[in-house]
Amino acid sequence: MVIEQIMKTSRMILLDLSFYAFGVLLLISTNSQHIPLVILMLPFAIFLAALTLTILLVMKYISNDKKYVITRKRLFSAGLIACLPVLSLVLTSIGQFSLRSLITLLILFGIASFYVNRAT
């Protein structure tokens, strides 16, 4: 039982590292002047998935439960937390990130986290 949990965790870590590696490789190897918008947004989606998985792994590590289960609420919470740095990165890449946009994002994510915790 413990070995299965360790294997599952190691697979999650390997998947997470591969997401990060693929995202960085995609960012390095593409020229934003000659690719379609869908491919231009792909690294941000990959980083969102990687950050969500990283946050889930941190939640699993912090939790002392022997049988940690990824519930819908934990997945939504991790995705919401991961959205903040990814949206900040998107705004930075188009030159629109400022203190005002950071405050606005924090307020929006505060409201969204309240509703996610109440709904699930």
N, CA, C and O atoms as CSV, one atom per row, in Angstrom:
chain,resi,resn,atom,element,x,y,z
A,1,MET,N,N,0.819,-1.194,0.000
A,1,MET,CA,C,0.000,0.000,0.000
A,1,MET,C,C,0.862,1.258,0.000
A,1,MET,O,O,0.617,2.185,-0.772
A,2,VAL,N,N,1.872,1.286,0.867
A,2,VAL,CA,C,2.753,2.441,0.941
A,2,VAL,C,C,3.576,2.561,-0.331
A,2,VAL,O,O,3.826,3.665,-0.815
A,3,ILE,N,N,3.998,1.422,-0.870
A,3,ILE,CA,C,4.793,1.434,-2.100
A,3,ILE,C,C,3.958,1.970,-3.261
A,3,ILE,O,O,4.481,2.689,-4.114
A,4,GLU,N,N,2.672,1.632,-3.307
A,4,GLU,CA,C,1.795,2.154,-4.360
A,4,GLU,C,C,1.673,3.666,-4.267
A,4,GLU,O,O,1.683,4.352,-5.289
A,5,GLN,N,N,1.558,4.194,-3.047
A,5,GLN,CA,C,1.470,5.644,-2.864
A,5,GLN,C,C,2.761,6.326,-3.303
A,5,GLN,O,O,2.727,7.387,-3.926
A,6,ILE,N,N,3.903,5.713,-2.976
A,6,ILE,CA,C,5.186,6.283,-3.375
A,6,ILE,C,C,5.315,6.271,-4.891
A,6,ILE,O,O,5.793,7.244,-5.475
A,7,MET,N,N,4.900,5.194,-5.535
A,7,MET,CA,C,4.971,5.117,-6.994
A,7,MET,C,C,4.052,6.132,-7.640
A,7,MET,O,O,4.413,6.754,-8.639
A,8,LYS,N,N,2.861,6.305,-7.074
A,8,LYS,CA,C,1.924,7.274,-7.616
A,8,LYS,C,C,2.489,8.688,-7.473
A,8,LYS,O,O,2.366,9.500,-8.390
A,9,THR,N,N,3.103,8.982,-6.337
A,9,THR,CA,C,3.703,10.295,-6.121
A,9,THR,C,C,4.877,10.509,-7.060
A,9,THR,O,O,5.036,11.598,-7.613
A,10,SER,N,N,5.699,9.489,-7.246
A,10,SER,CA,C,6.841,9.653,-8.134
A,10,SER,C,C,6.395,9.838,-9.584
A,10,SER,O,O,7.039,10.569,-10.337
A,11,ARG,N,N,5.308,9.189,-9.979
A,11,ARG,CA,C,4.775,9.410,-11.326
A,11,ARG,C,C,4.240,10.829,-11.481
A,11,ARG,O,O,4.404,11.452,-12.530
A,12,MET,N,N,3.597,11.337,-10.424
A,12,MET,CA,C,3.097,12.712,-10.471
A,12,MET,C,C,4.260,13.706,-10.581
A,12,MET,O,O,4.177,14.680,-11.329
A,13,ILE,N,N,5.335,13.462,-9.841
A,13,ILE,CA,C,6.502,14.345,-9.901
A,13,ILE,C,C,7.137,14.286,-11.281
A,13,ILE,O,O,7.518,15.320,-11.828
A,14,LEU,N,N,7.255,13.098,-11.848
A,14,LEU,CA,C,7.826,12.951,-13.186
A,14,LEU,C,C,6.971,13.653,-14.234
A,14,LEU,O,O,7.499,14.312,-15.129
A,15,LEU,N,N,5.658,13.514,-14.127
A,15,LEU,CA,C,4.756,14.203,-15.044
A,15,LEU,C,C,4.873,15.711,-14.899
A,15,LEU,O,O,4.873,16.440,-15.891
A,16,ASP,N,N,4.974,16.174,-13.668
A,16,ASP,CA,C,5.100,17.603,-13.401
A,16,ASP,C,C,6.392,18.157,-13.996
A,16,ASP,O,O,6.380,19.212,-14.630
A,17,LEU,N,N,7.488,17.463,-13.798
A,17,LEU,CA,C,8.765,17.913,-14.362
A,17,LEU,C,C,8.749,17.897,-15.886
A,17,LEU,O,O,9.348,18.759,-16.528
A,18,SER,N,N,8.064,16.917,-16.459
A,18,SER,CA,C,7.982,16.881,-17.921
A,18,SER,C,C,7.131,18.031,-18.458
A,18,SER,O,O,7.418,18.562,-19.531
A,19,PHE,N,N,6.080,18.423,-17.717
A,19,PHE,CA,C,5.299,19.600,-18.115
A,19,PHE,C,C,6.177,20.849,-18.121
A,19,PHE,O,O,6.152,21.629,-19.074
A,20,TYR,N,N,6.949,21.033,-17.055
A,20,TYR,CA,C,7.832,22.203,-16.993
A,20,TYR,C,C,8.865,22.184,-18.116
A,20,TYR,O,O,9.104,23.207,-18.758
A,21,ALA,N,N,9.471,21.038,-18.352
A,21,ALA,CA,C,10.491,20.927,-19.397
A,21,ALA,C,C,9.892,21.204,-20.780
A,21,ALA,O,O,10.491,21.915,-21.587
A,22,PHE,N,N,8.717,20.644,-21.049
A,22,PHE,CA,C,8.072,20.867,-22.341
A,22,PHE,C,C,7.679,22.330,-22.517
A,22,PHE,O,O,7.827,22.882,-23.607
A,23,GLY,N,N,7.183,22.961,-21.463
A,23,GLY,CA,C,6.811,24.372,-21.533
A,23,GLY,C,C,8.002,25.270,-21.806
A,23,GLY,O,O,7.922,26.181,-22.629
A,24,VAL,N,N,9.113,25.015,-21.113
A,24,VAL,CA,C,10.318,25.815,-21.327
A,24,VAL,C,C,10.874,25.561,-22.725
A,24,VAL,O,O,11.287,26.501,-23.405
A,25,LEU,N,N,10.888,24.315,-23.157
A,25,LEU,CA,C,11.365,23.984,-24.497
A,25,LEU,C,C,10.515,24.652,-25.567
A,25,LEU,O,O,11.044,25.136,-26.568
A,26,LEU,N,N,9.225,24.683,-25.367
A,26,LEU,CA,C,8.330,25.330,-26.317
A,26,LEU,C,C,8.557,26.839,-26.358
A,26,LEU,O,O,8.524,27.445,-27.429
A,27,LEU,N,N,8.784,27.441,-25.200
A,27,LEU,CA,C,9.047,28.881,-25.162
A,27,LEU,C,C,10.367,29.232,-25.834
A,27,LEU,O,O,10.466,30.243,-26.529
A,28,ILE,N,N,11.370,28.404,-25.629
A,28,ILE,CA,C,12.686,28.681,-26.202
A,28,ILE,C,C,12.705,28.471,-27.708
A,28,ILE,O,O,13.349,29.229,-28.433
A,29,SER,N,N,12.011,27.457,-28.179
A,29,SER,CA,C,12.137,27.061,-29.574
A,29,SER,C,C,11.184,27.762,-30.535
A,29,SER,O,O,11.304,27.578,-31.746
A,30,THR,N,N,10.247,28.555,-30.039
A,30,THR,CA,C,9.293,29.188,-30.953
A,30,THR,C,C,9.588,30.669,-31.114
A,30,THR,O,O,10.118,31.324,-30.217
A,31,ASN,N,N,9.231,31.172,-32.277
A,31,ASN,CA,C,9.340,32.591,-32.569
A,31,ASN,C,C,7.920,33.145,-32.598
A,31,ASN,O,O,7.093,32.697,-33.393
A,32,SER,N,N,7.639,34.102,-31.749
A,32,SER,CA,C,6.270,34.593,-31.621
A,32,SER,C,C,5.786,35.357,-32.847
A,32,SER,O,O,4.591,35.626,-32.968
A,33,GLN,N,N,6.664,35.702,-33.731
A,33,GLN,CA,C,6.274,36.439,-34.934
A,33,GLN,C,C,5.697,35.538,-36.024
A,33,GLN,O,O,4.975,36.011,-36.902
A,34,HIS,N,N,6.010,34.246,-35.971
A,34,HIS,CA,C,5.650,33.362,-37.083
A,34,HIS,C,C,4.768,32.182,-36.698
A,34,HIS,O,O,4.658,31.231,-37.473
A,35,ILE,N,N,4.144,32.211,-35.542
A,35,ILE,CA,C,3.305,31.081,-35.148
A,35,ILE,C,C,1.883,31.554,-34.888
A,35,ILE,O,O,1.664,32.723,-34.569
A,36,PRO,N,N,0.918,30.656,-35.021
A,36,PRO,CA,C,-0.470,31.040,-34.731
A,36,PRO,C,C,-0.689,31.290,-33.236
A,36,PRO,O,O,0.105,30.866,-32.397
A,37,LEU,N,N,-1.758,31.971,-32.934
A,37,LEU,CA,C,-2.069,32.358,-31.565
A,37,LEU,C,C,-2.292,31.159,-30.653
A,37,LEU,O,O,-1.949,31.205,-29.471
A,38,VAL,N,N,-2.862,30.088,-31.192
A,38,VAL,CA,C,-3.128,28.895,-30.386
A,38,VAL,C,C,-1.815,28.315,-29.855
A,38,VAL,O,O,-1.725,27.953,-28.682
A,39,ILE,N,N,-0.816,28.228,-30.704
A,39,ILE,CA,C,0.475,27.692,-30.274
A,39,ILE,C,C,1.183,28.681,-29.356
A,39,ILE,O,O,1.945,28.273,-28.480
A,40,LEU,N,N,0.944,29.958,-29.544
A,40,LEU,CA,C,1.533,30.974,-28.681
A,40,LEU,C,C,0.986,30.891,-27.257
A,40,LEU,O,O,1.704,31.191,-26.303
A,41,MET,N,N,-0.276,30.487,-27.105
A,41,MET,CA,C,-0.883,30.369,-25.781
A,41,MET,C,C,-0.632,29.003,-25.129
A,41,MET,O,O,-0.888,28.829,-23.938
A,42,LEU,N,N,-0.141,28.053,-25.896
A,42,LEU,CA,C,0.086,26.701,-25.386
A,42,LEU,C,C,1.053,26.642,-24.195
A,42,LEU,O,O,0.767,25.916,-23.243
A,43,PRO,N,N,2.186,27.369,-24.197
A,43,PRO,CA,C,3.061,27.294,-23.012
A,43,PRO,C,C,2.380,27.764,-21.734
A,43,PRO,O,O,2.666,27.235,-20.660
A,44,PHE,N,N,1.495,28.735,-21.824
A,44,PHE,CA,C,0.800,29.211,-20.634
A,44,PHE,C,C,-0.163,28.149,-20.100
A,44,PHE,O,O,-0.315,28.003,-18.887
A,45,ALA,N,N,-0.802,27.419,-20.988
A,45,ALA,CA,C,-1.673,26.325,-20.563
A,45,ALA,C,C,-0.853,25.197,-19.939
A,45,ALA,O,O,-1.279,24.580,-18.963
A,46,ILE,N,N,0.315,24.933,-20.502
A,46,ILE,CA,C,1.190,23.899,-19.951
A,46,ILE,C,C,1.683,24.311,-18.568
A,46,ILE,O,O,1.713,23.492,-17.650
A,47,PHE,N,N,2.067,25.573,-18.418
A,47,PHE,CA,C,2.510,26.042,-17.102
A,47,PHE,C,C,1.369,26.038,-16.085
A,47,PHE,O,O,1.598,25.805,-14.898
A,48,LEU,N,N,0.154,26.292,-16.538
A,48,LEU,CA,C,-0.996,26.213,-15.636
A,48,LEU,C,C,-1.176,24.778,-15.129
A,48,LEU,O,O,-1.395,24.558,-13.938
A,49,ALA,N,N,-1.084,23.817,-16.031
A,49,ALA,CA,C,-1.202,22.409,-15.625
A,49,ALA,C,C,-0.052,22.012,-14.706
A,49,ALA,O,O,-0.260,21.304,-13.721
A,50,ALA,N,N,1.158,22.464,-15.021
A,50,ALA,CA,C,2.317,22.123,-14.196
A,50,ALA,C,C,2.213,22.742,-12.807
A,50,ALA,O,O,2.498,22.077,-11.811
A,51,LEU,N,N,1.809,24.005,-12.731
A,51,LEU,CA,C,1.660,24.651,-11.426
A,51,LEU,C,C,0.541,24.017,-10.606
A,51,LEU,O,O,0.670,23.858,-9.392
A,52,THR,N,N,-0.544,23.658,-11.262
A,52,THR,CA,C,-1.638,22.992,-10.559
A,52,THR,C,C,-1.165,21.666,-9.973
A,52,THR,O,O,-1.473,21.343,-8.826
A,53,LEU,N,N,-0.428,20.912,-10.752
A,53,LEU,CA,C,0.091,19.639,-10.266
A,53,LEU,C,C,1.105,19.848,-9.146
A,53,LEU,O,O,1.139,19.076,-8.188
A,54,THR,N,N,1.924,20.881,-9.259
A,54,THR,CA,C,2.880,21.186,-8.200
A,54,THR,C,C,2.165,21.538,-6.904
A,54,THR,O,O,2.562,21.081,-5.832
A,55,ILE,N,N,1.126,22.335,-6.992
A,55,ILE,CA,C,0.372,22.724,-5.798
A,55,ILE,C,C,-0.330,21.514,-5.191
A,55,ILE,O,O,-0.401,21.392,-3.969
A,56,LEU,N,N,-0.846,20.625,-6.026
A,56,LEU,CA,C,-1.442,19.393,-5.508
A,56,LEU,C,C,-0.409,18.532,-4.786
A,56,LEU,O,O,-0.706,17.933,-3.752
A,57,LEU,N,N,0.806,18.473,-5.335
A,57,LEU,CA,C,1.863,17.708,-4.675
A,57,LEU,C,C,2.262,18.344,-3.342
A,57,LEU,O,O,2.531,17.635,-2.373
A,58,VAL,N,N,2.299,19.664,-3.292
A,58,VAL,CA,C,2.612,20.355,-2.035
A,58,VAL,C,C,1.502,20.116,-1.017
A,58,VAL,O,O,1.775,19.894,0.162
A,59,MET,N,N,0.245,20.160,-1.475
A,59,MET,CA,C,-0.872,19.864,-0.574
A,59,MET,C,C,-0.765,18.444,-0.033
A,59,MET,O,O,-1.043,18.194,1.140
A,60,LYS,N,N,-0.364,17.521,-0.891
A,60,LYS,CA,C,-0.213,16.126,-0.463
A,60,LYS,C,C,0.921,15.996,0.540
A,60,LYS,O,O,0.814,15.239,1.505
A,61,TYR,N,N,1.999,16.723,0.323
A,61,TYR,CA,C,3.141,16.661,1.221
A,61,TYR,C,C,2.808,17.279,2.579
A,61,TYR,O,O,3.215,16.755,3.615
A,62,ILE,N,N,2.077,18.384,2.577
A,62,ILE,CA,C,1.715,19.057,3.822
A,62,ILE,C,C,0.707,18.230,4.616
A,62,ILE,O,O,0.760,18.187,5.846
A,63,SER,N,N,-0.195,17.587,3.917
A,63,SER,CA,C,-1.206,16.766,4.589
A,63,SER,C,C,-0.546,15.547,5.230
A,63,SER,O,O,0.362,14.944,4.657
A,64,ASN,N,N,-1.005,15.202,6.400
A,64,ASN,CA,C,-0.449,14.043,7.096
A,64,ASN,C,C,-1.276,12.786,6.884
A,64,ASN,O,O,-1.038,11.767,7.533
A,65,ASP,N,N,-2.248,12.854,5.977
A,65,ASP,CA,C,-3.089,11.691,5.718
A,65,ASP,C,C,-2.298,10.609,4.985
A,65,ASP,O,O,-1.553,10.900,4.048
A,66,LYS,N,N,-2.463,9.389,5.410
A,66,LYS,CA,C,-1.826,8.276,4.708
A,66,LYS,C,C,-2.513,8.004,3.378
A,66,LYS,O,O,-1.873,7.622,2.399
A,67,LYS,N,N,-3.822,8.207,3.360
A,67,LYS,CA,C,-4.591,8.000,2.133
A,67,LYS,C,C,-5.064,9.352,1.626
A,67,LYS,O,O,-6.228,9.712,1.804
A,68,TYR,N,N,-4.169,10.099,0.996
A,68,TYR,CA,C,-4.507,11.407,0.462
A,68,TYR,C,C,-5.257,11.225,-0.851
A,68,TYR,O,O,-4.771,10.555,-1.763
A,69,VAL,N,N,-6.416,11.809,-0.943
A,69,VAL,CA,C,-7.240,11.708,-2.137
A,69,VAL,C,C,-7.404,13.106,-2.733
A,69,VAL,O,O,-7.717,14.064,-2.027
A,70,ILE,N,N,-7.190,13.200,-4.030
A,70,ILE,CA,C,-7.380,14.482,-4.704
A,70,ILE,C,C,-8.870,14.638,-4.970
A,70,ILE,O,O,-9.429,14.000,-5.861
A,71,THR,N,N,-9.489,15.484,-4.192
A,71,THR,CA,C,-10.918,15.728,-4.343
A,71,THR,C,C,-11.148,16.869,-5.325
A,71,THR,O,O,-10.217,17.551,-5.755
A,72,ARG,N,N,-12.388,17.048,-5.655
A,72,ARG,CA,C,-12.761,18.114,-6.582
A,72,ARG,C,C,-12.439,19.492,-5.992
A,72,ARG,O,O,-11.986,20.390,-6.702
A,73,LYS,N,N,-12.673,19.643,-4.710
A,73,LYS,CA,C,-12.398,20.911,-4.041
A,73,LYS,C,C,-10.900,21.217,-4.046
A,73,LYS,O,O,-10.501,22.354,-4.297
A,74,ARG,N,N,-10.078,20.217,-3.771
A,74,ARG,CA,C,-8.624,20.413,-3.786
A,74,ARG,C,C,-8.127,20.745,-5.184
A,74,ARG,O,O,-7.240,21.581,-5.352
A,75,LEU,N,N,-8.698,20.091,-6.182
A,75,LEU,CA,C,-8.299,20.363,-7.560
A,75,LEU,C,C,-8.680,21.784,-7.971
A,75,LEU,O,O,-7.875,22.478,-8.593
A,76,PHE,N,N,-9.883,22.225,-7.636
A,76,PHE,CA,C,-10.297,23.590,-7.945
A,76,PHE,C,C,-9.442,24.611,-7.205
A,76,PHE,O,O,-9.052,25.632,-7.771
A,77,SER,N,N,-9.155,24.333,-5.943
A,77,SER,CA,C,-8.327,25.257,-5.165
A,77,SER,C,C,-6.918,25.355,-5.743
A,77,SER,O,O,-6.372,26.452,-5.854
A,78,ALA,N,N,-6.333,24.235,-6.106
A,78,ALA,CA,C,-4.993,24.241,-6.693
A,78,ALA,C,C,-4.985,24.947,-8.042
A,78,ALA,O,O,-4.052,25.687,-8.352
A,79,GLY,N,N,-6.021,24.720,-8.845
A,79,GLY,CA,C,-6.114,25.400,-10.131
A,79,GLY,C,C,-6.284,26.901,-9.979
A,79,GLY,O,O,-5.729,27.682,-10.753
A,80,LEU,N,N,-7.049,27.295,-8.983
A,80,LEU,CA,C,-7.254,28.720,-8.729
A,80,LEU,C,C,-5.966,29.385,-8.260
A,80,LEU,O,O,-5.644,30.492,-8.691
A,81,ILE,N,N,-5.236,28.718,-7.386
A,81,ILE,CA,C,-3.960,29.263,-6.920
A,81,ILE,C,C,-2.968,29.339,-8.074
A,81,ILE,O,O,-2.192,30.292,-8.156
A,82,ALA,N,N,-2.979,28.360,-8.959
A,82,ALA,CA,C,-2.050,28.342,-10.087
A,82,ALA,C,C,-2.395,29.393,-11.139
A,82,ALA,O,O,-1.521,29.829,-11.888
A,83,CYS,N,N,-3.658,29.801,-11.201
A,83,CYS,CA,C,-4.060,30.795,-12.197
A,83,CYS,C,C,-3.431,32.163,-11.946
A,83,CYS,O,O,-3.146,32.892,-12.895
A,84,LEU,N,N,-3.214,32.517,-10.689
A,84,LEU,CA,C,-2.687,33.843,-10.374
A,84,LEU,C,C,-1.308,34.083,-10.986
A,84,LEU,O,O,-1.141,35.091,-11.672
A,85,PRO,N,N,-0.304,33.214,-10.780
A,85,PRO,CA,C,0.987,33.480,-11.424
A,85,PRO,C,C,0.948,33.350,-12.944
A,85,PRO,O,O,1.680,34.048,-13.645
A,86,VAL,N,N,0.097,32.459,-13.457
A,86,VAL,CA,C,0.032,32.306,-14.918
A,86,VAL,C,C,-0.586,33.543,-15.561
A,86,VAL,O,O,-0.094,34.019,-16.584
A,87,LEU,N,N,-1.656,34.065,-14.974
A,87,LEU,CA,C,-2.240,35.294,-15.509
A,87,LEU,C,C,-1.288,36.474,-15.363
A,87,LEU,O,O,-1.247,37.349,-16.228
A,88,SER,N,N,-0.532,36.504,-14.288
A,88,SER,CA,C,0.480,37.554,-14.130
A,88,SER,C,C,1.548,37.432,-15.210
A,88,SER,O,O,2.013,38.440,-15.742
A,89,LEU,N,N,1.934,36.216,-15.533
A,89,LEU,CA,C,2.908,35.980,-16.590
A,89,LEU,C,C,2.363,36.390,-17.954
A,89,LEU,O,O,3.087,36.964,-18.767
A,90,VAL,N,N,1.094,36.099,-18.205
A,90,VAL,CA,C,0.468,36.500,-19.470
A,90,VAL,C,C,0.439,38.027,-19.579
A,90,VAL,O,O,0.779,38.583,-20.624
A,91,LEU,N,N,0.039,38.694,-18.514
A,91,LEU,CA,C,0.004,40.154,-18.541
A,91,LEU,C,C,1.400,40.744,-18.700
A,91,LEU,O,O,1.568,41.757,-19.379
A,92,THR,N,N,2.395,40.128,-18.086
A,92,THR,CA,C,3.771,40.597,-18.237
A,92,THR,C,C,4.249,40.416,-19.672
A,92,THR,O,O,4.941,41.281,-20.208
A,93,SER,N,N,3.892,39.317,-20.288
A,93,SER,CA,C,4.370,39.048,-21.644
A,93,SER,C,C,3.790,40.008,-22.672
A,93,SER,O,O,4.404,40.234,-23.715
A,94,ILE,N,N,2.625,40.575,-22.399
A,94,ILE,CA,C,2.062,41.555,-23.331
A,94,ILE,C,C,2.269,42.981,-22.852
A,94,ILE,O,O,1.741,43.919,-23.449
A,95,GLY,N,N,3.034,43.154,-21.779
A,95,GLY,CA,C,3.391,44.479,-21.304
A,95,GLY,C,C,2.272,45.214,-20.587
A,95,GLY,O,O,2.253,46.445,-20.582
A,96,GLN,N,N,1.344,44.495,-19.985
A,96,GLN,CA,C,0.199,45.128,-19.319
A,96,GLN,C,C,0.168,44.885,-17.819
A,96,GLN,O,O,-0.838,45.181,-17.174
A,97,PHE,N,N,1.241,44.353,-17.245
A,97,PHE,CA,C,1.240,44.041,-15.824
A,97,PHE,C,C,1.696,45.253,-15.024
A,97,PHE,O,O,2.751,45.827,-15.296
A,98,SER,N,N,0.900,45.634,-14.045
A,98,SER,CA,C,1.234,46.755,-13.168
A,98,SER,C,C,0.730,46.440,-11.765
A,98,SER,O,O,0.123,45.394,-11.534
A,99,LEU,N,N,0.981,47.340,-10.844
A,99,LEU,CA,C,0.502,47.153,-9.481
A,99,LEU,C,C,-1.018,47.153,-9.441
A,99,LEU,O,O,-1.628,46.410,-8.672
A,100,ARG,N,N,-1.620,47.983,-10.268
A,100,ARG,CA,C,-3.086,48.045,-10.340
A,100,ARG,C,C,-3.678,46.714,-10.815
A,100,ARG,O,O,-4.681,46.253,-10.270
A,101,SER,N,N,-3.061,46.099,-11.826
A,101,SER,CA,C,-3.568,44.814,-12.317
A,101,SER,C,C,-3.330,43.707,-11.289
A,101,SER,O,O,-4.137,42.784,-11.183
A,102,LEU,N,N,-2.232,43.789,-10.531
A,102,LEU,CA,C,-1.990,42.799,-9.484
A,102,LEU,C,C,-3.051,42.904,-8.382
A,102,LEU,O,O,-3.566,41.888,-7.915
A,103,ILE,N,N,-3.368,44.115,-7.976
A,103,ILE,CA,C,-4.402,44.308,-6.956
A,103,ILE,C,C,-5.752,43.805,-7.466
A,103,ILE,O,O,-6.493,43.152,-6.731
A,104,THR,N,N,-6.066,44.107,-8.713
A,104,THR,CA,C,-7.320,43.635,-9.303
A,104,THR,C,C,-7.367,42.111,-9.342
A,104,THR,O,O,-8.390,41.515,-9.005
A,105,LEU,N,N,-6.263,41.475,-9.752
A,105,LEU,CA,C,-6.213,40.011,-9.782
A,105,LEU,C,C,-6.377,39.421,-8.385
A,105,LEU,O,O,-7.083,38.428,-8.208
A,106,LEU,N,N,-5.729,40.027,-7.395
A,106,LEU,CA,C,-5.851,39.519,-6.027
A,106,LEU,C,C,-7.283,39.622,-5.514
A,106,LEU,O,O,-7.771,38.712,-4.844
A,107,ILE,N,N,-7.955,40.719,-5.826
A,107,ILE,CA,C,-9.356,40.879,-5.415
A,107,ILE,C,C,-10.237,39.840,-6.114
A,107,ILE,O,O,-11.073,39.202,-5.475
A,108,LEU,N,N,-10.051,39.673,-7.421
A,108,LEU,CA,C,-10.841,38.690,-8.164
A,108,LEU,C,C,-10.595,37.272,-7.661
A,108,LEU,O,O,-11.536,36.485,-7.551
A,109,PHE,N,N,-9.349,36.938,-7.354
A,109,PHE,CA,C,-9.059,35.600,-6.868
A,109,PHE,C,C,-9.545,35.401,-5.440
A,109,PHE,O,O,-9.886,34.282,-5.057
A,110,GLY,N,N,-9.581,36.450,-4.657
A,110,GLY,CA,C,-10.169,36.345,-3.329
A,110,GLY,C,C,-11.646,36.017,-3.411
A,110,GLY,O,O,-12.139,35.153,-2.687
A,111,ILE,N,N,-12.344,36.703,-4.287
A,111,ILE,CA,C,-13.777,36.443,-4.478
A,111,ILE,C,C,-13.980,35.037,-5.052
A,111,ILE,O,O,-14.860,34.303,-4.601
A,112,ALA,N,N,-13.178,34.667,-6.034
A,112,ALA,CA,C,-13.326,33.330,-6.644
A,112,ALA,C,C,-13.017,32.228,-5.638
A,112,ALA,O,O,-13.693,31.199,-5.635
A,113,SER,N,N,-12.015,32.417,-4.785
A,113,SER,CA,C,-11.709,31.382,-3.798
A,113,SER,C,C,-12.827,31.237,-2.783
A,113,SER,O,O,-13.107,30.132,-2.317
A,114,PHE,N,N,-13.471,32.350,-2.436
A,114,PHE,CA,C,-14.611,32.274,-1.535
A,114,PHE,C,C,-15.724,31.423,-2.139
A,114,PHE,O,O,-16.293,30.567,-1.461
A,115,TYR,N,N,-16.033,31.658,-3.415
A,115,TYR,CA,C,-17.103,30.896,-4.068
A,115,TYR,C,C,-16.722,29.443,-4.335
A,115,TYR,O,O,-17.581,28.563,-4.280
A,116,VAL,N,N,-15.450,29.178,-4.624
A,116,VAL,CA,C,-15.021,27.789,-4.819
A,116,VAL,C,C,-15.148,27.022,-3.509
A,116,VAL,O,O,-15.614,25.883,-3.496
A,117,ASN,N,N,-14.736,27.640,-2.416
A,117,ASN,CA,C,-14.847,26.959,-1.115
A,117,ASN,C,C,-16.295,26.769,-0.672
A,117,ASN,O,O,-16.602,25.798,0.018
A,118,ARG,N,N,-17.167,27.659,-1.048
A,118,ARG,CA,C,-18.564,27.512,-0.676
A,118,ARG,C,C,-19.298,26.517,-1.574
A,118,ARG,O,O,-20.177,25.792,-1.109
A,119,ALA,N,N,-18.941,26.479,-2.849
A,119,ALA,CA,C,-19.685,25.667,-3.829
A,119,ALA,C,C,-19.314,24.182,-3.755
A,119,ALA,O,O,-20.174,23.323,-3.950
A,120,THR,N,N,-18.053,23.875,-3.478
A,120,THR,CA,C,-17.641,22.468,-3.517
A,120,THR,C,C,-17.520,21.879,-2.148
A,120,THR,O,O,-17.182,20.704,-2.009
